[in-house]
Amino acid sequence: MEHFSEPRNSTEAALLDYKMGLGTFTQKMPEIAGHFNTFTEACFKEGVLSQKEKQLIALGISVVSQDEYCMIYHTKGCLDQGASEEEILEALGVTAAFGGGAAMSQAVTLVQEAISELNQLH
């Protein structure tokens, strides 16, 4: 079994939890984990988009989907790929605009339509 050093903070603890959980899953479900890892590695390889751009995208998606482990993992990925704090915060600004836009688009369409249709029943 791989030796892990003691985490220094909650961020390192979360990364360790994820790594250990993934290791356990891989032991129990090696075929599925192997395919997932191969697919993920292919998605994050340098291509038309840089690895840094892919990490920034993944961070934004993790924030919108409120996936705390992925937020930490992809923040580390952004930093590991050389993203500056300013680049990360700018990407998160786009994320916030998207998240707010998604909420607004549902509010002005689906919710308003539901109110109208449900009020017709009364």
C-alpha positions as CSV (number, residue, x, y, z in Angstrom):
1,M,0.0,0.0,0.0
2,E,1.2,3.5,-0.9
3,H,2.4,5.6,2.0
4,F,0.7,9.0,2.5
5,S,2.1,11.8,4.6
6,E,-0.1,13.4,7.1
7,P,-2.2,16.2,5.5
8,R,-1.3,19.7,6.5
9,N,-4.7,21.3,6.0
10,S,-8.3,20.6,5.0
11,T,-7.4,20.9,1.3
12,E,-4.7,18.2,1.5
13,A,-7.0,16.1,3.6
14,A,-9.7,16.2,0.9
15,L,-7.2,15.4,-1.8
16,L,-6.0,12.4,0.3
17,D,-9.6,11.3,0.9
18,Y,-10.2,11.3,-2.9
19,K,-7.0,9.5,-3.7
20,M,-7.7,6.8,-1.1
21,G,-11.3,6.4,-2.2
22,L,-10.3,6.1,-5.8
23,G,-7.7,3.6,-4.8
24,T,-10.3,1.5,-3.0
25,F,-12.7,1.7,-5.9
26,T,-9.9,0.7,-8.3
27,Q,-9.2,-2.4,-6.2
28,K,-12.8,-3.4,-6.1
29,M,-13.7,-2.4,-9.7
30,P,-10.5,-2.5,-11.6
31,E,-12.0,-2.8,-15.1
32,I,-14.4,0.2,-14.6
33,A,-11.8,2.3,-12.9
34,G,-9.2,1.5,-15.6
35,H,-11.6,2.6,-18.4
36,F,-12.6,5.7,-16.5
37,N,-9.0,6.7,-15.8
38,T,-7.9,6.1,-19.4
39,F,-10.8,8.2,-20.6
40,T,-10.1,11.0,-18.2
41,E,-6.4,11.0,-19.0
42,A,-7.2,11.3,-22.7
43,C,-9.6,14.2,-22.1
44,F,-7.0,16.1,-20.1
45,K,-4.1,15.6,-22.6
46,E,-2.6,18.6,-24.3
47,G,-4.5,19.1,-27.6
48,V,-6.1,22.1,-29.4
49,L,-6.9,23.2,-25.8
50,S,-4.0,23.4,-23.4
51,Q,-4.0,21.4,-20.2
52,K,-4.3,24.7,-18.3
53,E,-7.4,25.6,-20.3
54,K,-8.9,22.2,-19.7
55,Q,-8.3,22.5,-16.0
56,L,-9.9,26.0,-15.9
57,I,-13.0,24.5,-17.7
58,A,-13.1,21.6,-15.3
59,L,-12.9,24.0,-12.3
60,G,-15.7,26.0,-13.6
61,I,-17.9,23.0,-14.2
62,S,-17.1,21.7,-10.7
63,V,-18.2,25.0,-9.2
64,V,-21.4,25.1,-11.1
65,S,-22.1,21.5,-10.1
66,Q,-21.1,22.2,-6.5
67,D,-18.6,19.2,-6.5
68,E,-16.3,20.1,-3.6
69,Y,-13.7,17.4,-4.3
70,C,-13.5,18.4,-7.9
71,M,-13.2,22.1,-7.0
72,I,-10.1,21.3,-4.9
73,Y,-8.7,18.8,-7.4
74,H,-9.1,21.1,-10.4
75,T,-7.9,24.2,-8.5
76,K,-4.7,22.1,-7.9
77,G,-4.7,21.2,-11.5
78,C,-5.0,24.8,-12.6
79,L,-2.1,25.8,-10.3
80,D,0.0,22.7,-11.4
81,Q,-0.5,23.8,-15.1
82,G,0.7,27.4,-14.3
83,A,-2.6,29.2,-14.0
84,S,-2.3,32.5,-12.1
85,E,-4.8,33.4,-9.4
86,E,-6.1,36.1,-11.8
87,E,-6.7,33.5,-14.5
88,I,-8.5,31.3,-12.1
89,L,-10.6,34.1,-10.7
90,E,-11.5,35.3,-14.2
91,A,-12.6,31.8,-15.2
92,L,-14.7,31.7,-12.0
93,G,-16.3,35.0,-13.0
94,V,-17.4,33.3,-16.2
95,T,-18.6,30.4,-14.1
96,A,-20.7,32.7,-11.9
97,A,-22.2,34.4,-15.0
98,F,-23.1,31.0,-16.4
99,G,-24.6,29.8,-13.1
100,G,-26.5,33.0,-12.7
101,G,-27.6,32.9,-16.3
102,A,-28.8,29.4,-16.0
103,A,-30.9,30.3,-13.0
104,M,-32.3,33.4,-14.7
105,S,-33.1,31.5,-17.9
106,Q,-35.1,29.0,-15.9
107,A,-36.8,31.7,-13.8
108,V,-37.9,33.7,-16.8
109,T,-39.1,30.7,-18.8
110,L,-40.0,27.5,-17.0
111,V,-41.0,29.0,-13.6
112,Q,-43.1,31.7,-15.2
113,E,-44.8,29.2,-17.5
114,A,-45.5,26.9,-14.5
115,I,-47.0,29.9,-12.5
116,S,-49.2,30.8,-15.4
117,E,-50.4,27.2,-16.1
118,L,-50.9,26.4,-12.4
119,N,-52.8,29.6,-11.8
120,Q,-55.2,28.6,-14.6
121,L,-56.1,25.5,-12.5
122,H,-57.5,27.7,-9.7
